[in-house]
């Protein structure tokens, strides 16, 4: 019975440390709990079986932990759970886009302008501001004024 208790505590401890290292790094509480559980298993081995078996348990636990972590990283077992996608999108340089705009350009609102919203000008979409009226989504608007990176529009 004591042997099963020692094996169970050490195994659960190693599993918790492995989960901490691979799935939730930085949470530390799971790793600490795993270390304490493994340590408890080693202490039970010393108390129930004596110094020689306790030392063997300590050595076996250390080796098993090191081999498990090394093998897990070496064989890339965890890559199927890892997030490997790259984000290739880039932020638009608004000053370049506004330099391509001119008074009188026409676009269609993608969102309601209350007083700000998004307008599709064909090749790009920009956030604009209406000068006076609220404009509903889907309406045609034209550019009335450009100040730096701010674009003002009015409905037709």
C-alpha positions in Angstrom: 0.0 0.0 0.0 2.8 2.4 0.9 4.5 1.6 -2.4 1.4 2.7 -4.4 1.1 5.8 -2.3 4.8 6.8 -3.1 4.4 6.0 -6.8 1.1 7.9 -7.0 2.4 11.0 -5.2 5.6 11.1 -7.3 3.8 10.5 -10.5 1.1 13.2 -9.8 3.8 15.6 -8.8 5.8 15.1 -12.0 2.7 15.4 -14.1 1.8 18.7 -12.4 5.3 20.1 -12.9 5.2 19.0 -16.6 1.8 20.7 -17.0 3.2 23.9 -15.4 6.2 23.8 -17.7 4.4 23.2 -21.0 0.8 24.3 -20.8 0.5 27.1 -18.2 4.0 28.6 -17.8 4.2 31.5 -15.4 1.3 30.4 -13.1 3.9 28.9 -10.6 1.2 27.6 -8.2 0.8 24.4 -10.3 4.6 23.9 -10.4 4.9 24.5 -6.7 2.0 22.1 -6.0 3.7 19.5 -8.2 7.1 19.9 -6.4 5.4 19.6 -3.0 3.5 16.5 -4.1 6.7 14.8 -5.4 8.5 15.9 -2.2 5.7 14.4 -0.1 6.1 11.1 -2.0 9.9 11.1 -1.4 9.3 11.8 2.4 6.8 9.0 2.6 9.4 6.7 0.9 12.0 7.7 3.5 9.6 7.2 6.4 8.1 3.8 5.2 11.1 2.1 3.6 14.2 3.7 5.1 17.1 5.8 3.9 18.3 3.6 1.1 14.9 3.3 -0.6 14.2 6.9 0.1 17.4 8.0 -1.6 16.6 5.7 -4.6 13.2 7.3 -4.8 14.7 10.7 -4.7 17.2 9.8 -7.5 14.6 8.1 -9.6 12.2 11.0 -9.2 14.9 13.5 -10.2 15.9 11.4 -13.2 12.4 10.8 -14.3 11.5 14.5 -14.2 14.6 15.5 -16.1 14.2 12.8 -18.8 10.4 13.5 -19.2 11.0 17.2 -19.7 13.9 16.7 -22.0 12.1 14.1 -24.1 9.0 16.3 -24.3 10.9 19.2 -25.7 13.3 17.2 -27.9 10.6 15.2 -29.7 8.4 18.3 -30.0 5.5 16.4 -28.6 3.7 19.5 -27.5 3.8 21.3 -30.9 0.3 20.0 -31.7 -1.1 22.0 -28.8 1.1 25.1 -29.3 -0.1 28.2 -31.1 2.2 28.4 -34.2 0.2 30.9 -36.3 1.9 34.1 -37.4 0.1 37.4 -37.8 1.1 38.9 -41.1 -1.1 41.9 -41.0 0.3 45.4 -40.9 -1.1 48.6 -39.5 -2.0 51.2 -42.2 0.0 54.4 -42.2 -2.8 56.9 -41.9 -0.7 59.8 -43.1 0.2 58.0 -46.4 -3.5 57.2 -46.9 -4.8 60.7 -46.2 -2.2 62.1 -48.6 -3.9 60.1 -51.3 -7.3 61.6 -50.5 -8.7 64.8 -51.9 -11.7 66.9 -51.3 -14.6 65.6 -53.2 -13.7 61.9 -53.0 -16.7 59.6 -52.6 -17.2 56.6 -50.4 -19.8 54.5 -48.7 -20.3 54.3 -45.0 -19.6 50.9 -43.4 -20.8 52.0 -40.0 -23.0 54.8 -38.8 -21.2 58.1 -38.5 -22.2 59.5 -35.0 -20.1 61.7 -35.6 -17.2 59.2 -36.3 -17.3 56.0 -38.2 -15.7 54.0 -41.0 -16.1 54.7 -44.8 -15.0 52.5 -47.7 -13.2 54.6 -50.3 -12.6 51.6 -52.7 -9.0 50.6 -52.2 -9.0 51.3 -48.4 -11.2 52.0 -45.5 -10.7 55.0 -43.2 -12.2 56.4 -40.0 -13.8 59.7 -40.8 -15.8 62.4 -39.0 -19.0 64.0 -40.2 -19.2 67.8 -40.0 -22.7 68.1 -38.7 -25.2 65.3 -39.4 -25.4 61.8 -38.2 -25.1 59.5 -41.2 -26.5 56.0 -41.3 -24.6 52.9 -42.5 -24.6 52.2 -46.3 -25.0 55.9 -47.4 -22.8 57.7 -49.9 -20.6 60.5 -48.5 -18.1 62.9 -50.0 -15.0 64.4 -48.5 -15.4 68.1 -47.6 -12.2 68.8 -45.6 -8.9 67.2 -44.8 -6.9 68.5 -41.8 -3.7 66.5 -41.3 -4.9 62.9 -40.7 -8.5 63.9 -40.0 -11.0 63.5 -42.8 -14.4 65.2 -42.7 -17.3 64.0 -44.8 -21.0 65.0 -45.5 -23.7 62.9 -47.0 -24.9 63.5 -50.6 
